[in-house]
Amino acid sequence: MEVAAFALTPVAVIAGAMGVLLLGFGNGYGFFGDELYFIAAGHHLDFSYVDQPPLVPFLAMVADTIAPGSLWVTHLPSVVVTVAGIFIAALTAWELGGGRRSQVIAAAVYCTAPLVAGGGHLLATSTIDLFFWTAITWLLVRWLRTRQDKLLLWAGIVTAVDLQVKYLIAFFWAVVAVAILIAGPRDFFRSKMLWLGGAIAVLTTLPSLIWQADHGWPQVDMARQIAYEESAGVGGPGMFLVFFAILLGIIGTPLAAYGLWRAARQPRYRFLAITAVALTVVFIATGGRPYYPAGIAAVLWALAAVGLEGPRKRWVPWVAWPALVLSGVLTVIGMPIAPVESVRGTETSDVTNAESIGWPQMANEVAAAYRALPDDVRRHTAIMGDSFWTAAVVDVYGPALGLPRAYSPSRGYWYFGVPPETATNVLYIGDNNADVVRAHFAKSVKVATVDNKLGIDNNYQGAPISLFSTKDASWSTLWPEIKTLTG
């Protein structure tokens, strides 16, 4: 297959513009709740956690060490991989035989998809994971064209790194293996580099798997909890697909469908069509989140973009550019660039922005409530968050306010340590799991209320801060009883 020149200049302009947008307008409010948790988890660095492998907490810890409290530094890894993903999306179209137009379309669709644009300014496992999936599918497509087996070794190495972010890529490879057995090319399995890359991925993941085994495989329990939450929040397969389409975007969804159709019609790429469909079915069946199969989207967009080239497709610019401009406008609107007061009343439509507001105020209120306790009570009081978010608020912002470390029975925080036995009281933030914890104390009194001072009705606005006094058993007894996977 003759490959056209790579459209470096226009792709670089698109990627550069996205990078500037993310760096310039992605830090307008504050840390998202998950980011606070990653920072706290990074300071309890381990081979694995109940809810993810260690790479993102490690990145958060490094950023917090270099520049404590800096949104710009914390978000930088996500901006870098998002910009790199734009180049790789264009490179995928190039490997598929696409010319300048298809490369630009693939890059533009990638960067304006809500999943990419919405997560590009956040340090999130989904953002980093998406980039690695995109890189792996590009390596596969390049291998199909060149049959350079070292590319499969690199795919294994990239997989090894991705397995330190999320375990989802294991589903991808399992499905790809079945798809290639069905549709070919079966010489894929004869590559020694493939198996060497696979061995590297397995060996580097062993410490994480050993941690999981030593702790009773909490990731399995976490998967069940996610399935329960998705069943309650998303609904059945139909709504999964609706949310998936929303994440791909107004232009990304039809192009993904077109790319899927093109892959299915070409024997060379048919395994990609089987993989895309099967992954979606697997994640629906297992109760996964709608973004789980999105890593396969970039190669589908590239296939679609290549299919839009040719002399008979002169209408494409008249449709593509207005759609891409609209997607770009929506991308900008979704950034935290408006005054923070604009988020009022948007808890259901702009969750990420709403839940990036009010954490310093919460820390201040906890500090005030803690300092207001009588000295003899305070000496025997531990601070406990009702979730991994609220505990992380105290651990990230609390040291500057003179607060001790926080504890929480929620998810990964349960593994970070048990309150000392001298702590017979708990200053409890929030009301999640509160009844379970309160039942082990003789007395409960509300001592403060969370108020972000902005009138923004996010998840913790108006939440109580309570003092639970005189526990009825040792913490070694209570801690397993109050453990929860809810967040």
C-alpha positions as CSV (number, residue, x, y, z in Angstrom):
1,M,0.0,0.0,0.0
2,E,1.4,3.4,-1.0
3,V,1.3,5.8,1.9
4,A,0.9,9.5,1.4
5,A,3.0,12.1,3.2
6,F,2.1,12.7,6.8
7,A,0.2,16.0,7.2
8,L,2.4,17.3,10.0
9,T,1.6,21.0,9.8
10,P,-2.2,20.9,10.0
11,V,-2.2,18.1,12.5
12,A,0.4,20.0,14.6
13,V,-1.9,23.1,14.5
14,I,-4.9,21.1,15.7
15,A,-2.9,19.4,18.5
16,G,-1.2,22.7,19.5
17,A,-4.5,24.5,19.6
18,M,-5.9,21.8,21.8
19,G,-2.9,21.9,24.1
20,V,-3.2,25.7,24.4
21,L,-6.9,25.4,25.2
22,L,-6.4,22.7,27.8
23,L,-3.5,24.6,29.5
24,G,-5.1,28.0,29.2
25,F,-8.6,27.2,30.2
26,G,-8.5,23.8,31.9
27,N,-7.6,25.1,35.3
28,G,-10.4,27.5,36.0
29,Y,-12.0,26.1,39.1
30,G,-10.2,23.6,41.3
31,F,-9.3,19.9,41.7
32,F,-11.9,17.4,40.8
33,G,-12.8,15.0,43.7
34,D,-11.0,12.1,42.1
35,E,-7.8,14.2,41.6
36,L,-7.7,14.9,45.3
37,Y,-8.0,11.2,46.0
38,F,-5.2,10.4,43.5
39,I,-2.9,12.9,45.3
40,A,-3.7,11.3,48.7
41,A,-3.3,7.8,47.3
42,G,0.0,8.7,45.8
43,H,1.2,9.6,49.3
44,H,0.2,6.1,50.3
45,L,2.0,4.6,47.2
46,D,1.5,0.9,46.8
47,F,1.7,-1.7,44.1
48,S,-2.1,-1.5,43.6
49,Y,-5.3,-0.2,45.1
50,V,-8.8,-1.4,45.5
51,D,-9.9,0.8,42.6
52,Q,-6.9,1.1,40.2
53,P,-3.3,0.3,39.6
54,P,-0.7,2.7,40.9
55,L,0.5,4.9,37.9
56,V,-2.0,7.8,38.2
57,P,-1.6,8.1,42.0
58,F,2.1,8.1,41.4
59,L,1.8,10.9,38.8
60,A,-0.4,12.9,41.2
61,M,2.1,12.4,44.0
62,V,5.0,13.6,41.9
63,A,3.0,16.7,40.8
64,D,2.0,17.5,44.4
65,T,5.6,17.1,45.5
66,I,7.0,19.4,42.8
67,A,4.3,22.0,43.0
68,P,1.8,21.4,45.9
69,G,-1.7,22.7,45.0
70,S,-0.8,23.5,41.4
71,L,-3.6,22.5,39.0
72,W,-1.4,23.3,36.0
73,V,1.3,20.8,37.1
74,T,-1.2,18.1,38.1
75,H,-3.0,18.3,34.8
76,L,0.1,18.4,32.7
77,P,0.4,14.6,32.1
78,S,-3.2,14.5,30.8
79,V,-2.6,17.4,28.5
80,V,0.5,15.8,27.1
81,V,-1.2,12.4,26.4
82,T,-4.3,14.2,24.9
83,V,-2.1,16.2,22.5
84,A,-0.1,13.0,21.7
85,G,-3.3,11.1,21.1
86,I,-4.3,13.6,18.4
87,F,-1.1,12.9,16.5
88,I,-1.6,9.2,16.9
89,A,-5.2,9.4,15.6
90,A,-3.8,11.2,12.5
91,L,-1.0,8.6,12.2
92,T,-3.6,5.8,12.3
93,A,-5.4,7.4,9.3
94,W,-2.0,7.7,7.6
95,E,-1.2,4.0,8.1
96,L,-4.6,3.1,6.7
97,G,-3.6,4.9,3.5
98,G,-5.3,8.2,4.2
99,G,-4.1,11.5,2.7
100,R,-4.1,15.0,4.1
101,R,-7.8,15.3,4.4
102,S,-8.4,12.1,6.3
103,Q,-5.5,12.7,8.7
104,V,-6.9,16.1,9.5
105,I,-10.4,14.8,10.0
106,A,-9.2,12.0,12.3
107,A,-7.2,14.4,14.4
108,A,-10.0,16.9,14.6
109,V,-12.7,14.3,15.5
110,Y,-10.4,12.9,18.2
111,C,-9.7,16.2,19.9
112,T,-13.3,17.4,19.8
113,A,-14.9,14.2,21.1
114,P,-16.4,14.9,24.6
115,L,-14.6,11.9,26.1
116,V,-11.3,13.4,25.0
117,A,-12.0,17.1,25.4
118,G,-13.8,16.7,28.6
119,G,-11.1,14.6,30.3
120,G,-8.0,16.3,28.7
121,H,-7.8,18.8,31.5
122,L,-8.2,16.3,34.3
123,L,-5.8,13.9,35.8
124,A,-7.9,10.8,35.4
125,T,-7.3,7.1,34.7
126,S,-9.8,7.3,31.8
127,T,-7.7,10.0,30.1
128,I,-4.4,8.2,30.4
129,D,-5.9,4.8,29.5
130,L,-7.6,6.2,26.4
131,F,-4.2,7.4,25.1
132,F,-2.6,4.0,25.5
133,W,-5.5,2.2,23.8
134,T,-5.1,4.7,20.9
135,A,-1.4,4.0,20.7
136,I,-1.9,0.2,20.8
137,T,-4.5,0.2,18.0
138,W,-2.1,2.4,15.9
139,L,0.7,-0.1,16.4
140,L,-1.6,-2.9,15.3
141,V,-2.6,-1.1,12.2
142,R,1.0,-0.3,11.4
143,W,2.0,-3.9,11.9
144,L,-0.8,-4.9,9.5
145,R,0.8,-2.7,6.8
146,T,4.5,-3.3,7.4
147,R,4.6,-6.7,9.2
148,Q,7.5,-5.4,11.3
149,D,7.2,-7.7,14.3
150,K,9.0,-5.2,16.6
151,L,5.8,-3.2,16.5
152,L,4.1,-6.0,18.4
153,L,6.8,-5.9,21.0
154,W,6.2,-2.2,21.4
155,A,2.5,-2.9,21.7
156,G,3.3,-5.3,24.6
157,I,5.4,-2.6,26.3
158,V,2.7,0.0,25.9
159,T,0.3,-2.5,27.3
160,A,2.6,-3.1,30.3
161,V,2.5,0.6,31.1
162,D,-1.3,0.8,30.5
163,L,-1.8,-2.1,33.0
164,Q,-0.5,0.3,35.6
165,V,-3.3,2.6,34.8
166,K,-6.3,0.3,34.3
167,Y,-6.8,-3.4,33.8
168,L,-9.3,-2.8,30.9
169,I,-6.7,-3.3,28.2
170,A,-6.6,-7.0,29.2
171,F,-10.2,-7.2,27.9
172,F,-9.1,-5.6,24.6
173,W,-6.3,-8.2,24.0
174,A,-8.6,-11.1,24.9
175,V,-11.2,-9.9,22.4
176,V,-8.6,-9.1,19.8
177,A,-7.2,-12.7,20.1
178,V,-10.6,-14.2,19.5
179,A,-11.4,-11.8,16.7
180,I,-8.1,-12.6,14.9
181,L,-8.8,-16.3,15.3
182,I,-12.1,-15.8,13.5
183,A,-11.1,-13.2,10.9
184,G,-7.3,-13.3,10.7
185,P,-4.6,-12.5,10.1
186,R,-3.5,-15.6,12.0
187,D,0.2,-15.1,11.4
188,F,-0.2,-12.6,14.1
189,F,0.1,-15.4,16.6
190,R,3.4,-16.7,15.0
191,S,5.3,-13.5,16.0
192,K,7.9,-14.1,18.7
193,M,7.8,-10.4,19.4
194,L,4.1,-10.7,20.3
195,W,4.8,-13.3,22.9
196,L,7.8,-11.4,24.3
197,G,5.7,-8.3,24.6
198,G,3.0,-10.2,26.3
199,A,5.5,-11.7,28.7
200,I,6.7,-8.2,29.6
201,A,3.2,-7.1,30.2
202,V,2.4,-10.0,32.5
203,L,5.7,-9.8,34.4
204,T,5.4,-6.1,35.1
205,T,1.8,-6.6,36.3
206,L,2.7,-9.4,38.7
207,P,3.4,-7.0,41.7
208,S,-0.1,-5.5,41.2
209,L,-1.7,-8.9,40.9
210,I,0.1,-10.2,44.0
211,W,-1.2,-7.2,46.0
212,Q,-4.7,-7.9,44.8
213,A,-4.4,-11.6,45.8
214,D,-2.9,-10.7,49.2
215,H,-5.9,-8.4,49.8
216,G,-8.6,-10.7,48.7
217,W,-9.0,-9.4,45.1
218,P,-10.8,-6.1,46.0
219,Q,-10.7,-5.1,42.4
220,V,-13.3,-7.8,41.7
221,D,-15.5,-6.4,44.4
222,M,-15.0,-3.0,43.0
223,A,-16.1,-4.2,39.6
224,R,-19.3,-5.6,41.2
225,Q,-19.9,-2.2,42.9
226,I,-19.4,-0.4,39.6
227,A,-21.9,-2.7,37.9
228,Y,-24.4,-2.0,40.6
229,E,-23.9,1.8,40.3
230,E,-24.1,1.6,36.5
231,S,-27.3,-0.5,36.6
232,A,-28.9,2.1,38.9
233,G,-27.5,5.2,37.1
234,V,-27.3,4.3,33.5
235,G,-29.8,1.5,33.0
236,G,-29.8,-1.3,30.4
237,P,-27.9,-1.8,27.2
238,G,-29.9,0.9,25.4
239,M,-28.9,3.6,27.7
240,F,-25.3,2.3,27.8
241,L,-25.2,2.9,24.0
242,V,-26.8,6.3,24.4
243,F,-24.2,7.5,26.9
244,F,-21.4,5.9,24.8
245,A,-22.7,8.0,21.8
246,I,-22.7,11.1,23.9
247,L,-19.1,10.5,24.9
248,L,-18.1,10.0,21.2
249,G,-19.9,13.2,20.2
250,I,-22.1,14.6,17.5
251,I,-19.6,13.9,14.8
252,G,-17.6,11.1,16.5
253,T,-20.7,8.8,16.8
254,P,-21.7,8.7,13.1
255,L,-18.0,8.5,12.0
256,A,-17.4,5.6,14.5
257,A,-20.4,3.8,13.0
258,Y,-19.1,4.4,9.5
259,G,-15.7,3.2,10.4
260,L,-17.2,0.1,11.9
261,W,-19.1,-0.5,8.7
262,R,-15.9,0.0,6.6
263,A,-13.9,-2.4,8.9
264,A,-16.5,-5.1,8.6
265,R,-16.5,-4.9,4.8
266,Q,-12.7,-5.2,4.5
267,P,-11.2,-8.6,5.3
268,R,-7.9,-7.0,6.3
269,Y,-9.6,-5.0,9.1
270,R,-12.6,-7.2,9.9
271,F,-11.1,-8.2,13.2
272,L,-11.3,-4.6,14.3
273,A,-15.0,-4.5,13.6
274,I,-15.4,-7.8,15.6
275,T,-13.3,-6.3,18.4
276,A,-15.3,-3.1,18.6
277,V,-18.7,-4.9,18.8
278,A,-17.5,-7.6,21.1
279,L,-15.9,-5.2,23.5
280,T,-19.1,-3.2,23.7
281,V,-21.1,-6.3,24.4
282,V,-18.6,-7.5,27.1
283,F,-18.7,-4.2,28.9
284,I,-22.5,-4.0,28.8
285,A,-22.7,-7.6,30.0
286,T,-20.3,-7.0,32.9
287,G,-21.8,-3.7,34.0
288,G,-18.9,-1.5,32.9
289,R,-19.0,2.2,32.5
290,P,-20.0,3.6,29.0
291,Y,-16.5,5.0,28.4
292,Y,-14.9,1.6,28.8
293,P,-14.9,0.6,25.1
294,A,-14.1,4.1,23.9
295,G,-10.4,3.3,23.3
296,I,-11.3,1.5,20.1
297,A,-12.9,4.7,18.7
298,A,-9.7,6.3,17.3
299,V,-9.1,3.5,14.8
300,L,-12.7,3.6,13.7
301,W,-12.6,7.3,13.2
302,A,-9.4,6.8,11.1
303,L,-11.1,4.2,9.0
304,A,-14.1,6.5,8.5
305,A,-11.9,9.5,7.6
306,V,-10.0,7.5,5.0
307,G,-13.4,6.4,3.5
308,L,-14.3,10.1,3.1
309,E,-11.5,10.8,0.7
310,G,-11.7,10.6,-3.1
311,P,-13.0,12.7,-6.0
312,R,-16.6,11.6,-5.4
313,K,-16.5,13.0,-1.8
314,R,-16.3,16.7,-2.7
315,W,-19.3,17.3,-0.4
316,V,-17.3,16.2,2.6
317,P,-15.7,19.6,3.5
318,W,-19.1,21.2,3.4
319,V,-20.4,18.8,6.0
320,A,-17.3,18.0,8.0
321,W,-16.0,21.5,8.8
322,P,-19.2,22.9,10.1
323,A,-19.7,19.8,12.2
324,L,-16.1,20.0,13.5
325,V,-16.5,23.7,14.3
326,L,-19.7,23.0,16.2
327,S,-17.9,20.2,18.1
328,G,-15.0,22.6,18.8
329,V,-17.4,25.2,20.2
330,L,-19.0,22.7,22.5
331,T,-15.5,21.6,23.6
332,V,-14.7,25.2,24.6
333,I,-18.1,25.7,26.3
334,G,-17.4,22.6,28.4
335,M,-14.1,24.0,29.8
336,P,-14.1,25.7,33.2
337,I,-13.7,29.2,31.7
338,A,-17.0,30.8,32.7
339,P,-17.2,32.6,36.1
340,V,-17.5,30.0,38.8
341,E,-21.0,31.4,39.7
342,S,-22.2,30.2,36.3
343,V,-22.2,26.6,37.6
344,R,-25.1,27.3,40.0
345,G,-27.9,24.9,39.5
346,T,-26.0,22.7,37.1
347,E,-25.3,19.7,39.3
348,T,-26.8,17.3,36.7
349,S,-25.5,18.9,33.5
350,D,-22.0,19.8,34.4
351,V,-20.9,17.3,37.1
352,T,-17.2,17.6,36.5
353,N,-17.1,21.4,36.9
354,A,-19.6,21.4,39.8
355,E,-17.5,18.8,41.7
356,S,-14.3,20.8,41.2
357,I,-15.7,23.6,43.4
358,G,-15.8,24.1,47.2
359,W,-13.1,21.7,48.5
360,P,-10.9,24.4,50.2
361,Q,-14.0,25.8,51.8
362,M,-14.9,22.3,53.1
363,A,-11.4,22.0,54.6
364,N,-11.7,25.4,56.3
365,E,-15.1,24.3,57.8
366,V,-13.6,21.0,59.1
367,A,-10.7,22.9,60.6
368,A,-13.0,25.4,62.3
369,A,-15.1,22.5,63.7
370,Y,-12.1,20.6,64.8
371,R,-10.5,23.6,66.6
372,A,-13.8,24.4,68.3
373,L,-13.8,21.1,70.1
374,P,-12.7,21.2,73.8
375,D,-9.1,20.2,74.2
376,D,-9.8,17.0,76.0
377,V,-12.3,15.9,73.3
378,R,-10.1,17.0,70.4
379,R,-7.2,14.9,71.7
380,H,-9.4,11.8,71.4
381,T,-11.0,12.7,68.0
382,A,-10.1,11.3,64.6
383,I,-11.3,13.1,61.4
384,M,-13.2,10.7,59.1
385,G,-14.5,11.3,55.6
386,D,-17.7,9.7,54.4
387,S,-16.0,9.0,51.1
388,F,-12.5,8.9,49.6
389,W,-13.2,12.4,48.3
390,T,-13.9,14.0,51.7
391,A,-11.0,12.3,53.4
392,A,-8.7,13.4,50.6
393,V,-9.9,17.0,51.1
394,V,-8.5,16.9,54.6
395,D,-5.3,15.2,53.6
396,V,-4.6,17.6,50.7
397,Y,-5.7,20.9,52.3
398,G,-5.6,20.0,56.0
399,P,-1.8,20.2,56.8
400,A,-1.8,23.9,56.0
401,L,-4.7,24.3,58.4
402,G,-3.1,22.3,61.2
403,L,-5.3,19.3,60.8
404,P,-4.2,15.7,61.4
405,R,-4.5,13.1,58.7
406,A,-8.0,11.8,57.8
407,Y,-9.4,8.3,57.7
408,S,-12.2,6.8,55.7
409,P,-13.9,3.4,55.4
410,S,-14.5,4.2,51.7
411,R,-12.9,2.3,48.9
412,G,-9.1,2.7,48.7
413,Y,-9.0,4.8,51.8
414,W,-10.0,1.9,54.0
415,Y,-6.6,0.4,53.2
416,F,-4.6,3.6,54.1
417,G,-4.9,3.0,57.8
418,V,-7.0,2.6,60.9
419,P,-7.6,5.4,63.4
420,P,-5.6,5.0,66.6
421,E,-7.3,3.3,69.6
422,T,-7.0,6.6,71.5
423,A,-9.5,8.1,69.1
424,T,-12.7,7.4,70.9
425,N,-14.6,10.1,68.9
426,V,-14.9,10.9,65.2
427,L,-15.4,14.2,63.4
428,Y,-17.4,12.8,60.5
429,I,-17.7,14.7,57.2
430,G,-20.8,14.1,55.1
431,D,-23.7,11.6,55.5
432,N,-22.7,8.7,53.2
433,N,-22.5,5.5,55.3
434,A,-23.1,7.7,58.3
435,D,-25.7,5.5,59.9
436,V,-23.4,2.5,59.8
437,V,-20.6,4.4,61.5
438,R,-22.9,6.3,63.9
439,A,-24.4,3.0,65.2
440,H,-21.1,2.3,66.9
441,F,-21.0,5.5,69.0
442,A,-23.0,6.5,72.1
443,K,-23.8,10.0,70.9
444,S,-24.0,12.0,67.7
445,V,-24.3,15.8,67.2
446,K,-24.1,17.9,64.1
447,V,-21.4,20.6,64.7
448,A,-21.2,22.3,61.2
449,T,-22.5,22.3,57.7
450,V,-20.5,22.3,54.5
451,D,-21.1,25.5,52.5
452,N,-19.1,26.4,49.4
453,K,-20.1,30.0,49.9
454,L,-21.1,30.2,46.2
455,G,-24.6,28.8,46.2
456,I,-23.5,25.9,44.0
457,D,-25.6,22.9,44.7
458,N,-23.0,20.2,44.2
459,N,-22.8,16.8,45.9
460,Y,-21.6,18.1,49.3
461,Q,-23.3,21.5,49.5
462,G,-25.2,21.4,52.8
463,A,-23.6,18.1,54.0
464,P,-23.3,17.8,57.7
465,I,-20.1,17.7,59.8
466,S,-20.9,15.6,62.9
467,L,-19.2,14.6,66.1
468,F,-19.7,10.9,67.0
469,S,-18.7,10.3,70.6
470,T,-17.6,7.3,72.6
471,K,-17.1,4.3,70.3
472,D,-18.4,1.0,71.6
473,A,-15.6,-1.3,70.4
474,S,-11.9,-1.2,69.3
475,W,-11.1,0.1,65.9
476,S,-9.6,-3.3,65.0
477,T,-13.2,-4.7,65.5
478,L,-15.0,-1.7,63.9
479,W,-12.9,-1.1,60.9
480,P,-14.0,-4.3,59.0
481,E,-17.6,-3.7,59.9
482,I,-17.8,-0.2,58.5
483,K,-15.8,-0.9,55.3
484,T,-17.7,0.2,52.2
485,L,-17.1,0.4,48.4
486,T,-19.5,3.3,48.0
487,G,-18.0,6.6,47.1
